[in-house]
Amino acid sequence: MTKANFKESEYTANMAVSSTLAVLMEAERLRAEGADLVDLGAGEPDFPTPSNIKEAGQRAIAENFTRYTSTSGSAPLKRAVIEMMKRDFAVEYQPYECIITVGGKQGIFNAMAALVNAGDEVLIAAPYWVTFPEITRFLRATPVFIDTEATQFVLTADLVRQAITPKTKLLILNSPNNPSGRIIPPAEFRKIIEVAAEHDVWVISDECYLYFAYSPAAPFTCGSLPAELRSRVMISGSFSKSHAMTGWRVGYALGEAAWIQAMLKVQSHSTSNTSSISQQAAREAATGEQQSLQMMLAEYKRRRDWLIPALNEIEGVECDLPEGAFYAFPNIKGVLNESCKTSAEFARHLLNQAHVVVTDGAAFGAPGYLRLSYANSLENIQKAVERMKQAIAEIHR
Ligand SMILES: Cc1ncc(COP(=O)(O)O)c(C=O)c1O
């Protein structure tokens, strides 16, 4: 007998593993060799999960809340999410319009799997979170990218209108945005949904950074749209970033009952419910004290307010103020030259020569930019900027 020769399915053959993987592996190798890396690559809070949330998880174990829950999530957690949205954004949802998911990522996957057919077009504003195009490809649909560089990475209704074709099925929005940190102003947001509605296009609003809007920028949730517009939007939310719970894997989706029901089918035959223990912790996150969230937000803002002016002081670097999330997305085209021609090469140079981990903007569909996560201590951020200056000086020597 000969050794079996694995050939992957057409579904996964269309997908790519993260294009940033090579840099991460190289960073891992350097770390193992003992290099003093400053990591601004991570897309997750550097804070521990607040203690009241951890204690709720511990209580769940002690009290044997360790069985399957309803596939769509425990009723108390669904109520807690709904209460949280009402308390913080004055929007109303019903339990049958809510599903608890394994992080926001599963909510987005399930919402897309329940809606998109092979051959459909899915509109995605670039720069984008890397998962959006890959799920689209997995479903054998076509990602159609809307370049937002000319509007400082803020998607507009006009840009959406120009990109719609008879094949457009879905528009994915992500504001506050990963990687740009930009926020679509509420009035424009509404216009975008109106354009989608005019053309019978469905919308997924990835609101996992909803809490990360730094005053005076205002957070906007599609939950606050009038019913006729809201009926075509699925909101994807998550406790990962807002409550520093990336490892607990709890997200939620809010939208029309029929769409939620179709998502439930996908979930019931893939993961079932997310961890019962995590659900109890998330319940505390939603309805318990919110002081730690405010403390974390204030700290991210303090770091942002130091980082952005510092980046703009570097010759050849330009960075708009991100109003939300925890990423700076500087344009570094002005520092590129013969020895470092692309943002990918510059990111590699930064890693190897300066031991600073950043993410190449090309990974998000915006070459010439870098993503710097400021979910790291101010001390490390300052160290990274100093090293970045030296690394730039080296390529211009
Ligand atoms: C834009 C965006 N959406 C969704 C997610 C999903 O996060 P999680 O699955 O941990 O909730 C992330 C995480 O990095 C993200 O950046």
The ligand as a Gaussian input file, in Angstrom:
#p B3LYP/6-31G(d) Opt

LIG

0 1
 C      -12.161000      43.348000      13.607000
 C      -12.253000      42.131000      14.439000
 N      -13.381000      41.427000      14.416000
 C      -13.544000      40.317000      15.154000
 C      -12.519000      39.842000      15.950000
 C      -12.786000      38.568000      16.681000
 O      -12.432000      38.519000      17.982000
 P      -12.980000      37.358000      18.917000
 O      -13.288000      36.181000      18.077000
 O      -11.892000      37.113000      19.888000
 O      -14.213000      37.910000      19.569000
 C      -11.300000      40.516000      15.971000
 C      -10.157000      39.999000      16.738000
 O       -9.016000      40.302000      16.515000
 C      -11.158000      41.707000      15.216000
 O      -10.043000      42.423000      15.231000

